Amino acid sequence: MLLYLNMTSQVRLGNVLLDNISGFEVNENILEMSNTAKITIPKNYGKLAGKTILEQFKVGDKVTIDAGYNGELGRDFTGYVREIGTDLPLVIECDDETYPLRQTNYIKSYKNATLKQVLTDIIPPSITFECPAVTLGKLQIDNASAFVVLQDLIQKYGLYSRLHDGHLRVGLAYDFGGASKQYNYYLNDPEHGNVKKNNLKYKRKEDYKIRFKAIAISPNGKKTTVTVGSKETDANERTLNFAGPMTEVQLRERALAVMSKTVFDGYTGDITGFGRPAVHAGDSLVIHNADNSEMAGNYLIEKVDITYNDSDGYSRKSTLGYKI
């Protein structure tokens, strides 16, 4: 059982390797541009090679966080130092692989841009990318970093980006549902016992009060809008942006496809497991219920919050997305 295993971790900041830290937090979300991490170093951390810890690394240095049990470590984060705190204990704020994209700056103008053309112009050659064939139309980049441009693509066109291991994927939010790995959590099952706690609710399709306002923006700036879902006044309305052009029929099909993934019979909420298995945002999670096998289901993991500290242990809280 994981309850009886000893937590171990290893953090590299630049050229410094730390085996004794107070804790760390990692936040992953497939609907956010980047993952972040916060590392806490104890007050009493001694000198290394005759230098204080603050003399060993600087903003912009590479960061890796590895953790596990009984010395068997796995990678939980790769990124760069964004900010170094001044108080004790020492807190280090980190950004993931998108950090170099924040350091760029571009001034560009397009009369009829394609997504591929824009990405070719702003993404460093060291990073490979894939994207759908989308025409963005007139586009102006005015003293903006590649990171800001990618954020604008989310706001204006619903085109999300994920950078992992030097490869950038750009697409619609629900294109990221091709889960790379699948894991199993067991509810009400002492034999397997790999769930710490859960905040899950089982909902039926008819329990949802939600509607989607879908907007398609054509290259000439014209907007096409359709609304699908609940017509009740107290329904939760969400906006979906798509790069056009699209007819109302095509846009309605897209909106209904998103709604079918959002409105389902199954669990919503979050579930917390141990530090291992190493579930990540974008993976899928099969939830088994020993008390009711019919409630079992496979879900996209939309968000993962990893925590590691002496008081709460080593945990991964997974927020469920849609049912796969």
Backbone bond lengths (Angstrom), bond angles and torsions (degrees), N, CA, C in turn:
res aa  C-N    CA-C-N  psi(-1)  N-CA   C-N-CA  omega(-1)  CA-C   N-CA-C  phi
1 M - - - 1.468 - - 1.533 109.59 -
2 L 1.354 116.03 141.57 1.442 119.99 179.76 1.517 112.67 -64.33
3 L 1.339 117.85 -23.46 1.458 120.73 -178.88 1.523 111.94 -58.96
4 Y 1.291 117.96 -26.21 1.456 121.67 -174.52 1.524 112.59 -104.00
5 L 1.323 117.08 10.95 1.453 120.99 179.64 1.521 110.13 -95.83
6 N 1.309 115.95 152.46 1.453 121.90 -179.42 1.522 110.05 -92.35
7 M 1.334 116.13 127.59 1.456 120.85 177.83 1.527 110.01 -71.33
8 T 1.309 115.67 139.30 1.457 121.02 174.56 1.513 108.94 -137.96
9 S 1.337 116.24 149.41 1.460 119.92 -179.51 1.519 110.11 -148.62
10 Q 1.319 114.06 162.43 1.462 120.90 179.13 1.532 107.27 -150.82
11 V 1.315 116.14 124.88 1.459 121.53 -178.34 1.516 109.59 -121.26
12 R 1.326 116.28 130.13 1.463 120.69 175.11 1.516 108.78 -109.99
13 L 1.338 115.23 124.76 1.458 122.98 175.71 1.516 107.50 -119.19
14 G 1.335 117.49 105.07 1.460 119.51 -173.61 1.514 109.25 63.77
15 N 1.323 116.66 -121.30 1.463 121.54 179.80 1.526 112.74 -98.50
16 V 1.337 116.72 5.74 1.460 120.81 -176.88 1.519 110.54 -98.53
17 L 1.326 116.35 132.85 1.454 121.45 178.26 1.519 108.44 -111.98
18 L 1.353 116.70 121.14 1.453 122.32 -177.27 1.520 110.36 -111.70
19 D 1.327 116.44 127.57 1.458 121.53 -179.88 1.519 112.05 -107.10
20 N 1.310 117.15 -0.21 1.461 119.46 -176.04 1.518 109.00 -139.04
21 I 1.330 117.02 92.09 1.452 120.60 177.82 1.520 109.15 -120.90
22 S 1.336 115.81 158.42 1.468 119.59 -179.52 1.516 111.40 -70.97
23 G 1.326 116.44 -34.54 1.455 118.53 -179.63 1.511 111.73 167.88
24 F 1.325 114.85 176.60 1.457 120.47 175.54 1.526 109.75 -152.58
25 E 1.320 114.87 160.99 1.458 123.07 173.46 1.520 108.00 -131.95
26 V 1.326 116.40 138.76 1.455 122.26 175.31 1.528 107.61 -128.85
27 N 1.319 115.97 133.05 1.461 121.15 179.49 1.522 110.05 -120.32
28 E 1.336 115.98 122.00 1.466 122.80 -179.85 1.528 108.71 -120.32
29 N 1.327 116.97 140.93 1.457 121.22 178.66 1.515 108.54 -155.68
30 I 1.329 117.49 121.63 1.465 119.71 -177.47 1.526 112.08 -68.82
31 L 1.345 117.59 -15.48 1.457 120.65 179.26 1.530 112.09 -96.46
32 E 1.319 117.21 5.69 1.454 122.22 175.73 1.527 109.18 -111.55
33 M 1.322 115.57 154.68 1.463 120.07 -177.51 1.525 112.56 -66.67
34 S 1.320 116.49 -32.18 1.461 117.82 -173.20 1.520 111.42 -146.42
35 N 1.328 115.27 159.62 1.452 122.53 171.04 1.524 108.11 -93.81
36 T 1.331 116.01 153.16 1.458 120.38 179.45 1.522 109.93 -130.41
37 A 1.326 115.22 161.14 1.466 120.39 177.77 1.523 109.22 -143.19
38 K 1.325 114.74 151.49 1.458 121.90 175.14 1.521 107.95 -131.61
39 I 1.319 116.65 123.06 1.465 122.47 -177.26 1.526 108.77 -111.46
40 T 1.333 116.70 131.54 1.461 121.38 178.84 1.524 109.32 -111.50
41 I 1.325 116.27 124.16 1.465 122.25 -178.28 1.529 108.37 -108.28
42 P 1.345 118.27 134.65 1.472 121.73 -175.21 1.530 113.37 -59.79
43 K 1.328 114.81 155.32 1.470 120.63 177.37 1.516 112.35 -59.56
44 N 1.335 114.80 -37.44 1.467 119.54 -171.50 1.523 113.52 -94.12
45 Y 1.340 117.25 20.35 1.459 117.21 -179.55 1.530 108.60 -66.57
46 G 1.308 116.85 123.65 1.457 122.37 -173.48 1.515 113.39 -75.64
47 K 1.316 115.10 -179.23 1.456 121.01 178.00 1.516 110.63 -73.83
48 L 1.333 115.32 151.98 1.455 122.16 176.14 1.516 108.02 -120.47
49 A 1.326 116.41 123.45 1.471 121.71 -178.37 1.531 110.53 53.44
50 G 1.314 116.38 37.70 1.454 120.80 176.49 1.512 115.08 78.44
51 K 1.339 118.41 5.41 1.456 122.11 -179.34 1.532 110.01 -119.06
52 T 1.339 116.07 151.01 1.452 119.75 175.79 1.525 109.31 -69.76
53 I 1.326 116.25 162.85 1.457 120.47 -177.01 1.529 111.37 -61.68
54 L 1.344 117.06 -34.74 1.462 120.00 -178.07 1.526 112.78 -71.73
55 E 1.308 116.93 -16.49 1.468 120.52 176.98 1.524 111.90 -85.83
56 Q 1.332 117.34 -2.63 1.459 120.76 -171.50 1.528 113.80 -94.81
57 F 1.335 117.12 -20.55 1.468 118.76 -176.90 1.521 109.17 -150.36
58 K 1.345 116.54 170.81 1.472 121.65 -176.47 1.519 109.76 -147.53
59 V 1.332 115.94 168.91 1.465 121.69 175.53 1.524 109.26 -58.66
60 G 1.333 116.28 135.10 1.460 121.54 -178.98 1.512 114.03 97.53
61 D 1.351 117.47 -11.38 1.472 120.01 178.42 1.523 110.15 -71.59
62 K 1.317 115.32 152.20 1.465 122.47 179.36 1.528 109.88 -69.75
63 V 1.329 115.80 145.36 1.464 122.51 -179.58 1.514 109.97 -130.48
64 T 1.328 117.15 137.23 1.463 121.41 168.14 1.527 108.02 -133.15
65 I 1.328 115.50 143.17 1.460 121.66 176.11 1.522 108.05 -124.53
66 D 1.328 115.98 121.96 1.459 122.37 176.85 1.520 108.51 -121.02
67 A 1.323 116.37 140.39 1.457 119.68 179.75 1.520 109.73 -152.12
68 G 1.329 114.58 163.90 1.460 119.54 179.41 1.511 110.36 175.82
69 Y 1.307 114.93 -151.87 1.454 121.41 -179.54 1.524 109.98 -129.99
70 N 1.332 115.42 140.56 1.464 122.01 176.39 1.530 112.77 52.75
71 G 1.325 115.79 38.96 1.454 120.21 175.20 1.513 115.75 83.34
72 E 1.328 118.00 -6.08 1.467 120.99 177.61 1.527 108.38 -90.59
73 L 1.337 115.46 103.71 1.452 121.14 -171.42 1.522 112.71 -102.04
74 G 1.321 115.30 152.15 1.458 122.73 173.66 1.514 108.84 -136.12
75 R 1.326 117.33 155.01 1.457 121.81 -176.38 1.534 111.22 -77.82
76 D 1.328 116.50 123.75 1.460 122.13 177.80 1.521 112.93 -106.14
77 F 1.336 117.89 -18.81 1.462 119.14 -178.01 1.525 110.21 -161.70
78 T 1.329 115.00 141.75 1.461 122.82 170.99 1.519 107.37 -133.55
79 G 1.321 117.20 128.94 1.456 118.97 -179.19 1.515 112.65 -174.68
80 Y 1.346 114.94 -145.92 1.463 121.50 -174.45 1.523 109.83 -142.02
81 V 1.329 116.40 151.67 1.463 121.91 176.61 1.529 108.96 -70.63
82 R 1.335 116.09 122.83 1.466 120.90 177.24 1.523 112.13 -99.54
83 E 1.341 115.90 -37.72 1.461 119.50 -175.13 1.517 109.74 -152.89
84 I 1.338 116.02 139.65 1.460 121.93 179.13 1.518 108.33 -114.93
85 G 1.318 117.30 122.21 1.455 121.34 -178.33 1.515 112.51 -69.77
86 T 1.323 115.44 169.10 1.470 120.61 -179.18 1.527 112.09 -114.56
87 D 1.328 117.79 -12.75 1.457 121.02 -178.29 1.525 110.68 -92.08
88 L 1.334 114.94 172.59 1.456 121.59 174.44 1.525 109.20 -113.80
89 P 1.339 119.78 138.31 1.466 124.54 -2.98 1.534 111.80 -64.77
90 L 1.311 115.89 157.95 1.453 122.16 -175.61 1.529 110.11 -76.48
91 V 1.345 117.02 127.53 1.464 122.49 -179.38 1.531 109.03 -113.77
92 I 1.323 115.76 127.30 1.462 122.50 -179.80 1.525 108.66 -110.91
93 E 1.330 117.59 120.04 1.470 122.56 177.74 1.531 108.51 -94.09
94 C 1.335 116.22 134.52 1.463 120.44 -174.94 1.524 112.20 -132.22
95 D 1.330 115.94 146.59 1.458 123.11 170.55 1.511 108.81 -109.53
96 D 1.331 116.42 156.15 1.463 120.02 -177.68 1.526 111.24 -79.85
97 E 1.312 117.09 -152.45 1.458 121.87 -174.21 1.529 113.56 -66.23
98 T 1.346 117.32 -9.44 1.462 119.62 177.78 1.524 112.47 -76.33
99 Y 1.323 117.61 -7.10 1.471 120.77 -177.50 1.531 112.58 -52.61
100 P 1.358 119.97 -47.31 1.476 118.88 179.23 1.520 112.95 -61.59
101 L 1.340 118.33 -28.72 1.461 120.55 179.00 1.522 111.37 -68.00
102 R 1.326 116.85 -24.03 1.456 121.13 178.35 1.530 112.10 -76.58
103 Q 1.329 116.47 -18.69 1.461 121.00 -175.11 1.528 112.92 -90.75
104 T 1.315 117.64 0.54 1.463 121.52 -178.38 1.530 110.54 -94.06
105 N 1.332 116.70 167.74 1.460 121.53 177.79 1.527 109.46 -152.64
106 Y 1.342 115.96 130.67 1.464 120.20 -175.51 1.520 111.18 -134.12
107 I 1.336 114.29 146.19 1.460 122.68 169.11 1.523 106.34 -126.43
108 K 1.341 117.09 109.80 1.457 120.74 -176.09 1.528 110.04 -144.64
109 S 1.322 114.76 152.29 1.454 120.50 178.68 1.521 109.37 -135.78
110 Y 1.344 116.44 133.48 1.461 121.81 -179.03 1.526 109.34 -127.43
111 K 1.327 116.13 135.12 1.463 120.44 175.27 1.526 111.43 -80.89
112 N 1.327 116.53 -35.46 1.461 120.98 -179.60 1.527 108.80 -152.87
113 A 1.327 116.08 73.90 1.463 122.06 -171.70 1.521 112.54 -76.26
114 T 1.315 115.47 145.19 1.466 120.96 166.56 1.519 107.79 -101.61
115 L 1.300 116.12 155.66 1.466 120.31 179.20 1.523 110.53 -59.96
116 K 1.326 117.21 -43.17 1.455 120.69 -179.08 1.525 111.37 -61.53
117 Q 1.325 116.83 -40.30 1.461 120.42 -179.87 1.526 111.19 -63.69
118 V 1.338 116.25 -44.45 1.457 120.17 -179.48 1.525 110.94 -63.27
119 L 1.329 116.84 -45.49 1.461 120.26 -179.91 1.522 111.80 -63.95
120 T 1.305 116.78 -38.14 1.473 120.78 177.59 1.525 110.44 -60.49
121 D 1.336 116.21 -36.61 1.464 120.54 -177.21 1.520 113.87 -77.90
122 I 1.334 118.40 -27.92 1.469 119.27 -171.76 1.529 114.86 -112.01
123 I 1.329 117.81 -16.34 1.470 119.93 -177.88 1.526 109.09 -90.95
124 P 1.343 118.81 127.05 1.458 121.58 -179.51 1.537 111.69 -56.73
125 P 1.327 118.06 146.80 1.467 121.56 -178.64 1.524 113.83 -58.70
126 S 1.332 116.76 -22.93 1.468 119.75 -179.53 1.519 112.25 -71.26
127 I 1.344 117.14 -13.09 1.462 122.06 -178.39 1.531 109.16 -110.49
128 T 1.314 117.23 124.67 1.459 121.17 174.69 1.527 108.48 -85.77
129 F 1.339 117.03 159.08 1.459 118.65 179.83 1.520 111.12 -148.67
130 E 1.321 114.96 158.90 1.457 122.75 172.62 1.522 108.06 -136.43
131 C 1.353 115.68 145.61 1.456 119.44 -177.24 1.521 109.75 -157.52
132 P 1.328 117.81 159.00 1.460 120.41 176.00 1.525 110.56 -75.23
133 A 1.339 116.59 162.48 1.466 121.75 177.75 1.522 107.98 -80.56
134 V 1.325 116.31 96.86 1.462 122.06 -176.11 1.527 109.30 -128.58
135 T 1.327 116.33 134.73 1.455 121.56 174.37 1.524 108.82 -98.26
136 L 1.321 116.55 123.81 1.459 122.01 -176.57 1.522 112.74 -94.02
137 G 1.327 117.08 -19.74 1.454 120.66 -178.99 1.512 112.06 80.97
138 K 1.331 116.64 -149.30 1.456 121.74 -178.46 1.519 110.17 -65.91
139 L 1.337 115.79 130.02 1.471 119.70 -175.77 1.518 109.92 -145.72
140 Q 1.323 116.21 135.62 1.455 122.42 179.31 1.529 109.05 -124.05
141 I 1.323 116.68 127.15 1.473 122.22 174.37 1.520 106.84 -112.91
142 D 1.314 116.57 115.64 1.461 121.11 -173.01 1.525 109.92 -120.89
143 N 1.340 116.07 98.69 1.466 121.48 179.49 1.526 111.87 51.90
144 A 1.309 115.86 52.27 1.466 121.04 -178.54 1.526 110.03 -123.48
145 S 1.311 115.64 146.26 1.460 120.68 176.46 1.520 109.92 -78.34
146 A 1.334 115.81 163.99 1.465 120.04 175.85 1.523 110.11 -59.44
147 F 1.325 116.92 -35.20 1.462 121.13 179.53 1.532 110.73 -62.68
148 V 1.334 116.81 -44.46 1.461 121.03 -180.00 1.530 110.77 -65.72
149 V 1.339 116.99 -39.25 1.464 120.56 178.36 1.525 110.03 -61.16
150 L 1.332 117.01 -43.50 1.459 120.58 179.38 1.530 110.80 -65.40
151 Q 1.328 117.24 -35.11 1.465 119.95 175.59 1.530 111.16 -65.31
152 D 1.338 116.17 -39.06 1.467 120.00 178.19 1.527 111.52 -64.25
153 L 1.326 116.39 -33.41 1.463 119.92 178.33 1.529 110.68 -64.71
154 I 1.331 116.61 -31.97 1.463 120.45 175.80 1.525 109.99 -67.72
155 Q 1.335 116.49 -49.12 1.451 121.47 -175.08 1.528 112.81 -65.72
156 K 1.327 117.06 -42.11 1.460 120.57 -172.17 1.523 114.01 -91.59
157 Y 1.345 116.58 -31.84 1.461 119.34 -172.02 1.527 114.00 -125.78
158 G 1.337 118.01 -0.94 1.460 120.12 -178.40 1.513 113.25 66.88
159 L 1.344 116.72 25.98 1.466 121.66 -179.46 1.525 109.29 -99.17
160 Y 1.316 116.11 108.35 1.457 122.10 -176.62 1.523 110.93 -91.47
161 S 1.342 115.79 156.29 1.464 121.45 -177.74 1.515 110.47 -130.82
162 R 1.331 115.88 141.50 1.463 121.42 173.12 1.521 108.44 -136.67
163 L 1.323 116.25 127.67 1.461 122.71 179.77 1.517 108.85 -111.62
164 H 1.330 116.15 121.22 1.472 120.70 -178.90 1.520 109.29 -146.56
165 D 1.333 115.33 129.42 1.472 121.62 179.18 1.527 112.05 52.46
166 G 1.335 115.99 41.51 1.454 120.69 175.02 1.510 115.34 76.78
167 H 1.352 117.93 11.96 1.460 121.04 179.67 1.521 109.59 -125.64
168 L 1.333 116.53 127.00 1.456 122.78 -178.28 1.521 110.43 -102.17
169 R 1.329 115.93 127.53 1.462 122.16 174.10 1.518 108.80 -109.99
170 V 1.318 116.47 130.03 1.459 121.62 177.00 1.522 107.95 -122.60
171 G 1.321 117.26 132.64 1.461 120.44 -179.99 1.510 110.61 -178.19
172 L 1.322 117.17 -175.81 1.451 121.91 176.12 1.527 109.48 -69.01
173 A 1.315 116.15 154.74 1.465 120.52 -175.78 1.515 112.02 -52.50
174 Y 1.337 116.52 -41.34 1.455 119.27 -174.47 1.525 112.39 -85.21
175 D 1.336 115.81 2.21 1.465 119.17 169.92 1.519 110.87 -75.59
176 F 1.332 116.32 -15.33 1.460 120.29 -176.60 1.526 111.91 -89.69
177 G 1.311 115.28 15.63 1.460 119.83 -179.75 1.512 114.26 -86.97
178 G 1.332 117.79 1.64 1.456 119.75 176.40 1.512 109.58 -77.25
179 A 1.317 115.50 77.98 1.461 121.15 -171.42 1.517 111.42 -57.69
180 S 1.333 115.48 134.25 1.460 119.88 -177.30 1.523 111.87 -80.00
181 K 1.342 117.75 -33.30 1.455 120.91 -179.24 1.526 109.44 -138.29
182 Q 1.322 115.17 153.35 1.459 120.74 -179.18 1.525 109.63 -122.08
183 Y 1.342 115.69 135.93 1.457 121.40 -179.36 1.523 110.12 -128.31
184 N 1.336 116.73 167.22 1.457 122.38 -177.40 1.525 110.33 -125.85
185 Y 1.339 115.55 131.48 1.455 122.31 171.04 1.533 107.82 -119.51
186 Y 1.344 115.55 145.40 1.458 120.67 -173.98 1.519 110.28 -122.21
187 L 1.331 116.32 118.85 1.458 122.17 176.82 1.523 110.22 -91.51
188 N 1.331 115.51 143.05 1.476 121.74 175.24 1.529 111.66 54.88
189 D 1.333 115.12 40.40 1.473 119.83 -175.17 1.534 109.48 -137.31
190 P 1.343 117.59 87.99 1.468 121.18 -177.91 1.525 113.28 -59.58
191 E 1.338 117.23 -27.05 1.466 120.12 -177.77 1.523 111.40 -64.09
192 H 1.327 116.68 -43.50 1.462 119.73 179.99 1.531 110.66 -87.41
193 G 1.304 116.80 -46.54 1.462 122.03 170.29 1.506 116.76 52.54
194 N 1.328 119.76 46.71 1.469 119.10 -179.74 1.525 112.72 -111.51
195 V 1.339 117.91 19.39 1.460 122.29 176.39 1.524 108.90 -115.63
196 K 1.343 116.71 124.27 1.458 120.73 177.05 1.528 111.18 -78.35
197 K 1.318 115.91 -48.12 1.460 121.17 179.02 1.524 108.48 -163.60
198 N 1.336 115.87 167.30 1.460 118.21 177.39 1.513 110.81 -148.14
199 N 1.319 114.96 151.03 1.459 123.11 173.00 1.524 107.53 -123.06
200 L 1.321 115.57 56.21 1.453 121.80 -176.14 1.524 111.26 -98.56
201 K 1.315 114.64 147.81 1.458 121.73 171.54 1.520 107.93 -129.99
202 Y 1.319 116.05 138.00 1.455 120.03 177.68 1.525 108.11 -96.37
203 K 1.334 115.79 119.99 1.461 120.63 -175.47 1.526 110.77 -119.41
204 R 1.323 114.71 149.87 1.463 121.51 172.96 1.525 108.77 -99.03
205 K 1.330 116.05 159.30 1.464 120.13 -179.49 1.522 111.72 -53.53
206 E 1.331 115.10 -39.80 1.463 118.90 -176.18 1.526 112.91 -71.16
207 D 1.344 117.17 -11.22 1.460 120.15 179.51 1.526 112.73 -80.04
208 Y 1.322 117.04 -16.09 1.462 120.60 -175.36 1.518 111.50 -80.75
209 K 1.310 115.84 136.34 1.452 122.53 169.62 1.523 107.08 -119.90
210 I 1.314 115.33 89.46 1.457 119.82 -174.28 1.521 109.67 -147.80
211 R 1.307 115.59 144.42 1.461 120.18 173.34 1.522 108.54 -139.62
212 F 1.313 114.42 157.18 1.456 120.92 -178.05 1.524 110.16 -119.56
213 K 1.316 115.40 130.63 1.453 121.86 172.03 1.524 106.48 -102.17
214 A 1.320 116.47 108.98 1.466 121.41 -176.14 1.522 109.77 -99.37
215 I 1.326 115.87 132.77 1.461 122.16 -178.91 1.519 108.99 -126.40
216 A 1.328 116.53 126.53 1.467 122.03 175.01 1.525 108.55 -111.68
217 I 1.323 116.06 128.75 1.462 121.31 -178.54 1.521 108.58 -108.69
218 S 1.315 116.97 116.14 1.462 121.18 -179.51 1.528 109.50 -81.01
219 P 1.342 117.91 163.59 1.465 120.73 -178.38 1.528 114.33 -56.86
220 N 1.339 117.75 -26.36 1.468 119.72 179.84 1.528 112.37 -88.21
221 G 1.326 116.67 5.43 1.450 120.87 176.88 1.513 115.12 93.46
222 K 1.321 118.22 -7.10 1.457 121.43 179.92 1.529 110.70 -69.65
223 K 1.327 116.34 138.53 1.452 121.86 -179.02 1.527 111.06 -108.51
224 T 1.319 115.42 136.29 1.458 122.23 171.57 1.524 107.29 -114.31
225 T 1.328 117.20 132.36 1.466 120.95 -174.65 1.526 110.80 -130.27
226 V 1.344 115.68 134.73 1.467 120.99 171.70 1.524 108.24 -137.53
227 T 1.325 116.61 156.11 1.459 122.16 178.44 1.522 109.20 -126.73
228 V 1.344 116.07 133.06 1.458 121.20 178.76 1.522 108.96 -131.54
229 G 1.316 116.62 158.47 1.455 120.77 176.75 1.515 112.91 106.48
230 S 1.323 116.13 -156.94 1.452 122.95 -175.00 1.528 111.80 -60.83
231 K 1.327 115.60 140.66 1.466 121.19 177.34 1.524 111.82 -103.97
232 E 1.332 116.50 5.47 1.459 120.02 179.42 1.527 110.07 -70.97
233 T 1.323 116.15 143.33 1.465 120.78 -174.74 1.528 112.86 -64.34
234 D 1.333 117.65 -28.30 1.465 120.09 -178.02 1.521 112.73 -94.45
235 A 1.328 117.17 12.88 1.473 120.60 179.38 1.529 110.48 -69.78
236 N 1.315 115.67 148.61 1.459 122.26 176.00 1.528 109.04 -78.27
237 E 1.326 117.34 118.69 1.468 120.51 -178.14 1.520 110.65 -100.73
238 R 1.309 116.00 130.94 1.460 122.16 177.43 1.519 109.33 -119.44
239 T 1.326 115.75 146.13 1.459 121.43 -179.57 1.521 110.12 -102.49
240 L 1.311 116.23 132.95 1.463 123.03 176.43 1.520 108.41 -116.00
241 N 1.326 116.89 124.41 1.464 121.25 177.76 1.518 109.84 -105.41
242 F 1.330 116.71 135.32 1.460 122.66 177.74 1.527 109.32 -131.76
243 A 1.322 115.33 146.19 1.458 120.23 172.92 1.524 108.02 -81.35
244 G 1.333 117.41 128.12 1.466 122.26 -175.63 1.504 112.05 -96.66
245 P 1.337 116.28 -158.94 1.465 125.46 3.30 1.523 111.89 -81.08
246 M 1.335 115.85 152.52 1.459 121.73 176.19 1.522 109.01 -142.13
247 T 1.317 115.73 148.63 1.459 120.32 170.49 1.524 107.84 -78.76
248 E 1.323 116.93 167.36 1.463 119.89 177.35 1.518 111.12 -62.31
249 V 1.324 117.35 -35.21 1.465 121.71 179.10 1.521 109.98 -64.68
250 Q 1.343 117.29 -46.41 1.464 121.23 179.86 1.526 110.96 -64.04
251 L 1.329 115.94 -42.45 1.457 120.22 -179.15 1.528 110.88 -65.80
252 R 1.326 117.04 -38.86 1.460 120.50 178.29 1.533 110.64 -63.62
253 E 1.326 116.64 -39.49 1.468 120.69 177.83 1.525 110.57 -61.42
254 R 1.346 116.83 -42.55 1.463 120.41 177.99 1.529 110.88 -62.54
255 A 1.325 115.79 -45.12 1.461 120.10 -178.14 1.521 111.44 -64.48
256 L 1.331 116.98 -41.54 1.461 120.92 178.92 1.523 111.38 -66.20
257 A 1.352 116.53 -33.40 1.465 120.22 177.48 1.523 110.53 -65.11
258 V 1.340 116.66 -40.79 1.463 120.42 176.93 1.525 110.21 -66.08
259 M 1.328 117.22 -43.25 1.459 120.94 -179.04 1.517 111.54 -62.55
260 S 1.337 117.41 -35.84 1.461 120.32 -179.57 1.523 111.80 -64.74
261 K 1.344 115.70 -26.96 1.466 119.44 177.87 1.519 111.85 -85.62
262 T 1.318 116.53 -17.97 1.461 121.55 -175.69 1.519 112.67 -96.75
263 V 1.331 116.92 -32.34 1.463 122.49 -178.18 1.524 108.49 -107.43
264 F 1.326 116.71 110.94 1.464 120.46 -174.05 1.522 110.46 -155.54
265 D 1.325 115.99 164.40 1.462 121.71 170.89 1.525 107.17 -82.16
266 G 1.303 117.72 114.30 1.460 118.89 -179.98 1.519 112.47 164.38
267 Y 1.329 114.98 -170.65 1.457 121.52 -175.83 1.526 111.78 -82.05
268 T 1.315 114.90 146.31 1.455 122.83 166.94 1.528 107.26 -129.58
269 G 1.334 116.77 161.35 1.459 120.09 178.95 1.510 111.83 110.17
270 D 1.330 115.91 -151.85 1.461 120.25 -176.84 1.520 111.22 -134.77
271 I 1.315 115.00 158.42 1.462 122.31 -178.87 1.523 108.24 -140.91
272 T 1.316 116.71 135.87 1.461 121.79 -174.99 1.525 111.04 -111.10
273 G 1.324 115.09 126.40 1.458 121.74 175.76 1.515 110.57 -116.13
274 F 1.302 116.28 -174.73 1.456 121.82 178.33 1.530 110.15 -76.79
275 G 1.323 116.12 177.91 1.458 120.50 -179.61 1.513 113.30 -63.48
276 R 1.297 117.04 -23.91 1.452 123.05 174.18 1.518 108.58 -131.15
277 P 1.338 120.08 138.57 1.459 126.19 11.58 1.527 112.25 -71.33
278 A 1.337 115.32 155.94 1.457 122.35 -173.08 1.523 111.53 -85.13
279 V 1.335 116.23 72.47 1.459 120.01 177.57 1.525 109.14 -72.24
280 H 1.334 116.00 143.36 1.455 121.48 179.10 1.520 109.76 -131.41
281 A 1.330 116.63 158.48 1.455 121.36 175.32 1.525 108.65 -58.48
282 G 1.332 116.32 132.29 1.462 121.38 -176.85 1.514 112.90 101.00
283 D 1.344 117.39 -16.70 1.460 120.55 173.00 1.531 108.52 -79.98
284 S 1.325 116.02 177.15 1.464 119.01 175.81 1.516 109.95 -118.81
285 L 1.332 114.49 152.83 1.455 121.17 -175.57 1.522 109.41 -129.40
286 V 1.332 115.70 120.86 1.461 121.01 175.07 1.526 107.44 -91.62
287 I 1.320 116.30 120.41 1.463 121.08 -179.87 1.527 108.83 -103.76
288 H 1.328 114.68 120.34 1.465 121.89 178.71 1.528 108.58 -103.57
289 N 1.316 116.44 142.77 1.455 121.17 178.14 1.523 108.36 -124.34
290 A 1.340 115.48 109.49 1.463 119.86 -176.71 1.527 112.39 -63.50
291 D 1.334 117.34 -24.37 1.462 120.91 -179.39 1.521 112.90 -84.17
292 N 1.334 116.66 -19.31 1.464 120.65 -178.70 1.520 108.83 -155.68
293 S 1.325 116.31 94.29 1.465 121.09 -175.99 1.523 112.51 -63.85
294 E 1.348 117.69 -24.83 1.457 120.73 -179.67 1.529 112.54 -69.22
295 M 1.323 117.45 -14.50 1.456 121.03 -179.06 1.528 111.92 -89.94
296 A 1.324 117.61 -0.47 1.465 120.87 179.20 1.522 110.13 -65.23
297 G 1.328 116.49 148.21 1.464 120.29 178.95 1.507 111.58 -166.33
298 N 1.333 115.84 163.47 1.461 122.89 -179.80 1.528 108.47 -111.84
299 Y 1.345 117.30 129.12 1.454 121.61 -172.06 1.524 111.52 -130.83
300 L 1.326 114.96 143.98 1.459 119.99 170.14 1.520 108.67 -69.55
301 I 1.323 116.79 135.25 1.462 121.16 174.88 1.528 107.77 -88.41
302 E 1.317 115.61 110.54 1.462 120.73 -176.45 1.522 111.86 -82.13
303 K 1.324 115.86 -34.97 1.465 120.22 -173.68 1.520 109.59 -146.04
304 V 1.333 116.53 141.17 1.462 121.36 175.29 1.527 108.95 -132.72
305 D 1.335 116.16 129.96 1.464 122.29 174.31 1.530 107.37 -114.09
306 I 1.333 115.41 115.61 1.464 121.65 -178.49 1.524 108.39 -101.18
307 T 1.329 116.70 129.29 1.464 120.81 177.09 1.521 109.62 -127.24
308 Y 1.322 114.69 144.75 1.467 121.91 -179.37 1.526 106.69 -145.53
309 N 1.342 116.73 112.23 1.459 120.53 175.76 1.521 109.48 -161.20
310 D 1.328 116.08 167.32 1.461 121.05 -175.50 1.520 113.22 -68.19
311 S 1.332 117.78 -32.31 1.460 119.75 -174.86 1.527 113.18 -81.50
312 D 1.338 117.01 -39.25 1.465 120.33 -176.07 1.523 113.92 -105.90
313 G 1.327 117.60 -8.25 1.452 120.18 -179.94 1.519 112.79 84.72
314 Y 1.309 115.77 -151.61 1.459 123.82 -174.41 1.531 107.15 -121.33
315 S 1.337 116.61 114.18 1.462 120.34 -171.82 1.521 111.67 -138.89
316 R 1.345 114.41 158.94 1.464 121.70 173.12 1.536 108.04 -132.17
317 K 1.340 115.59 115.03 1.465 120.70 177.11 1.526 108.50 -97.42
318 S 1.313 116.63 116.48 1.465 122.34 -177.35 1.526 109.60 -103.72
319 T 1.324 116.08 125.22 1.457 122.05 173.72 1.523 108.45 -95.62
320 L 1.323 116.10 127.43 1.454 120.59 -174.43 1.528 111.47 -79.56
321 G 1.347 115.62 143.40 1.436 121.49 172.23 1.515 108.24 -100.67
322 Y 1.317 117.13 -126.74 1.459 118.89 -178.17 1.533 111.85 -91.19
323 K 1.305 114.99 166.15 1.456 121.88 -179.71 1.519 109.70 -81.64
324 I 1.319 116.37 131.93 1.459 121.94 -177.44 1.527 109.61 -91.28
